Amino acid sequence: PRDSWGSGDWALAYHVLKQAGETLPWIALGRDIEAAQAALDKLRESARSLPPGEQASARERYLREAAALDKMLLEYSFLIPSRRLEKGRLPPHIAARQWDSALGA
């Protein structure tokens, strides 16, 4: 909503971009991050139902996609106008722990 931008330069910039059907790069990237996080959540949710022979390749895929998400998170941290908008990071050891936890390991 426009009210969340307050007044001044940021509100004007947001209004102009919105009228042109555009958005700020960090907002678009934030949406991509949310979509990537949702995809990782789905992969984790399906982990337990995988046959044992497919779990290793699924884990590799999960870790690749988690690494791609982490790159987006890093880029996002450089684009945002305020540190309070940070979304954190997803380092490889955390992603691996999330996957292993989803399998009950």
C-alpha positions as CSV (number, residue, x, y, z in Angstrom):
1,P,0.0,0.0,0.0
2,R,1.1,3.5,-0.7
3,D,0.7,4.5,2.9
4,S,3.5,2.2,3.9
5,W,5.9,4.4,1.9
6,G,5.1,7.5,4.0
7,S,5.8,10.8,2.3
8,G,8.7,12.2,0.4
9,D,11.0,10.8,-2.2
10,W,10.3,7.1,-1.6
11,A,6.6,7.6,-1.8
12,L,6.9,9.6,-5.0
13,A,9.3,7.0,-6.6
14,Y,6.9,4.2,-5.7
15,H,3.9,6.0,-7.1
16,V,5.6,6.8,-10.4
17,L,6.9,3.2,-10.8
18,K,3.5,1.8,-9.9
19,Q,1.7,4.0,-12.4
20,A,4.1,2.8,-15.1
21,G,3.4,-0.8,-14.2
22,E,6.9,-1.2,-12.7
23,T,8.3,-1.8,-9.3
24,L,11.6,-1.3,-7.5
25,P,14.2,-4.0,-8.2
26,W,14.4,-5.1,-4.6
27,I,10.6,-5.5,-4.4
28,A,10.6,-7.7,-7.5
29,L,13.6,-9.7,-6.1
30,G,11.7,-10.1,-2.8
31,R,8.8,-11.7,-4.6
32,D,11.2,-14.1,-6.4
33,I,12.8,-14.9,-3.0
34,E,9.3,-15.8,-1.6
35,A,8.6,-18.0,-4.6
36,A,12.0,-19.8,-4.2
37,Q,11.4,-20.3,-0.5
38,A,7.9,-21.8,-1.2
39,A,9.5,-24.2,-3.7
40,L,12.1,-25.3,-1.2
41,D,9.3,-25.8,1.4
42,K,7.5,-28.1,-1.1
43,L,10.7,-30.1,-1.8
44,R,11.2,-30.6,2.0
45,E,7.5,-31.6,2.5
46,S,7.8,-34.2,-0.2
47,A,11.1,-35.6,1.2
48,R,9.7,-38.3,3.4
49,S,7.5,-39.8,0.6
50,L,10.5,-40.3,-1.7
51,P,11.7,-43.8,-2.4
52,P,15.2,-44.3,-0.7
53,G,16.8,-44.5,-4.2
54,E,15.7,-41.0,-5.0
55,Q,16.6,-39.2,-1.8
56,A,20.2,-38.5,-2.6
57,S,19.4,-36.9,-5.9
58,A,16.5,-34.9,-4.3
59,R,18.9,-33.7,-1.6
60,E,21.4,-32.5,-4.2
61,R,18.6,-30.7,-6.1
62,Y,17.4,-29.1,-2.8
63,L,20.9,-27.9,-1.9
64,R,21.4,-26.5,-5.5
65,E,18.1,-24.6,-5.2
66,A,19.0,-23.5,-1.7
67,A,22.3,-22.1,-2.9
68,A,20.5,-20.2,-5.7
69,L,18.1,-18.8,-3.1
70,D,21.1,-17.8,-0.9
71,K,22.6,-15.8,-3.8
72,M,19.2,-14.0,-4.3
73,L,19.2,-13.2,-0.5
74,L,22.7,-11.8,-0.8
75,E,21.8,-9.6,-3.8
76,Y,18.6,-8.5,-2.0
77,S,20.7,-7.4,1.0
78,F,22.6,-5.0,-1.2
79,L,19.5,-3.6,-2.9
80,I,17.2,-2.9,0.0
81,P,17.0,0.7,1.3
82,S,17.0,-0.3,5.0
83,R,18.6,-3.1,6.9
84,R,15.3,-3.7,8.7
85,L,14.0,-5.2,5.5
86,E,16.7,-8.0,5.5
87,K,15.5,-11.5,4.9
88,G,18.6,-13.3,6.2
89,R,20.7,-15.9,4.4
90,L,20.5,-19.7,3.8
91,P,24.1,-21.0,4.1
92,P,24.8,-24.5,2.9
93,H,25.1,-26.1,6.3
94,I,21.7,-24.7,7.3
95,A,20.1,-25.9,4.1
96,A,21.6,-29.4,4.6
97,R,20.3,-29.5,8.2
98,Q,16.8,-28.5,7.0
99,W,16.7,-31.3,4.4
100,D,18.1,-33.9,6.8
101,S,15.5,-32.8,9.4
102,A,12.7,-33.1,6.9
103,L,13.8,-36.8,6.4
104,G,13.9,-37.3,10.1
105,A,17.6,-37.9,10.1
